[in-house]
């Protein structure tokens, strides 16, 4: 049986050149289906990696109750004082809580790809802010001076938006600001931000001493419960407390879900189209060799071998298509930088990521197409009526 | 037996093959139809933009406000027919996830700026005179089952009243709709004065202004003059046409047009390859038949036309079924998505482009087999065996 299958498969594969056009069409149509799927998966995975890489479980984000996003929130100096004495906060070497009151406003940048204006977050921060971002480093230039109209910009902002190179100036209201440095947090959401001194920004926006969010470092991820209880019991505080991971997941999780929800149905419907192609190809494969198969059956080859031969041909063609699609999409998409409007109503820059899991999903989809496409033609091959063929 | 019958018989010579080809063509046009409908509703903001409408926002970013006094100053600019203003409320109903797109506006000038918003005359008067009135879009009203006479609270995720609450009470006294299906009606608006008087902070500020010019030809000059009025002030402005403003906002989501072109391109490349190669093969199988037809006196032009008609017929059958299914799907989804993507329907432009594509696909896939068919020589074809 095994030898027979091998022999039939070899015959099938050797006869592919006779229907080269159709076989190639099948291979490439499956490659295209896989490439489309991989494109969407790479987009969703890249976006998700940026968002989830940003959220820490041991940092709490405090916003005004019901405000949902930093942009909408507003907290007074009194709120900040009450948070400073909350339980569960980690302290630094000097014994002070690691806490950062921050302002968050939107400014326009010019998107390089479309040359149109896009929302960029300008964050006003104090001295503690870098300590609350893992891996924060100044990669070029220097940090802004407190009190000066100076900016440091995230690496991703520089990559996707024009006008933020070192030494460039931008106008906000009637003031001119200078870019003095570039920072990186290793590809997290913060790399899509512009930072400046909070005092200068509060002044420009006439916000007095109010801030929009407070970030605190927790003693441990479990300490969030103590902080939540404290905020709930303190009548003067009307705040929503979430971990940073929860905050980013709730504000930006929908975007990657949306890309997935769009990508899979598209890929599956295209796969049905390709399935019709594969089916067609395998039918012709069986049709053109009806006599041959009948002859083999007559000299003792089993129907099973004829079935397996056709099936293997179909699956192999599909798998080749799947691999071509996967490799091509890796070469085309992996690492491509893009940006979209995220949950905070500002641009989030991310890189397409073709993950091994996505490659496996793509090849599995291709093999399913090959299997289903080959099934009925293979059954037909197994049932070629011996006598009818030769009496023709 | 006329030519049309011959074409039909040729197409369905092998039923299974024809059905499979129709299926793959159907899928490509289904994808094209559905994506085309979504794209056109997504970009509706650019299409419904009036040529003489300008938008003035704070130069820093459109989320920044500007002083209320700007409204009066812009009215003085020559070439300005009407100016109105609006402010983003960040509204939600009962729970934060029940987002309600809503603005605080100057009622009279706002309705003058957007003549495409229509409602019964008594409701229009009620909105203009009743300062606690909420004018609700028909799609939004449907989403929450609101009707005229209801009294509802809207909460803001940004603004607070002086008493610390974020809730404003409104009487729904009017429901508007667009005069065309593409005009969105999924938002609500209310009197700026009613909102402004209770604000705890950011008083006497407006979000943006909408200007109707006397003629599109003065747009550039009016825009320049408005921006010059406020140059070097703490709140500088940026004025652009409504279409440009909406286009820039869409670009913020990414290059959606490019993604759609790539996906639809991939879908069509697939069927082009599958249908193209199959048609070549199908005609090759018929070499003898065609030779017989030539013997019977069918000339080359007639045979060429018949083969081409066969591929166009195939493409039209698959394409029209696919487009029909897409229309059904879009119509089915329209009700569910009314709040999110109002006015979702199958636009005529998508249908026309699809039909052009069907004919194009038929021509491209049919041309090689048709040429092959005319080249068949009777002697060789019939002498083969």
Interface residues (C-beta under 8 A of the other chain):
Chain A: X19 X21 X22 X24 X25 X26 X28 X29 X32 X33 X35 X36 X39 X66 X67 X68 X69 X71 X72 X74 X105 X106 X107 X108 X111 X113 X114 X116 X117 X118 X119 X171 X172 X173 X174 X238 X266 X269 X270 X272 X273 X274 X276 X277 X279 X280 X283 X284 X338 X339 X340 X341 X345 X347
Chain B: X16 X17 X20 X21 X23 X24 X26 X27 X28 X30 X31 X59 X60 X61 X63 X64 X90 X96 X155 X157 X158 X164 X166 X201 X232 X233 X234 X235 X236 X247 X248 X251 X252 X253 X254 X255 X262 X263 X266 X267 X269 X270 X271 X273 X274 X276 X277 X278 X280 X281
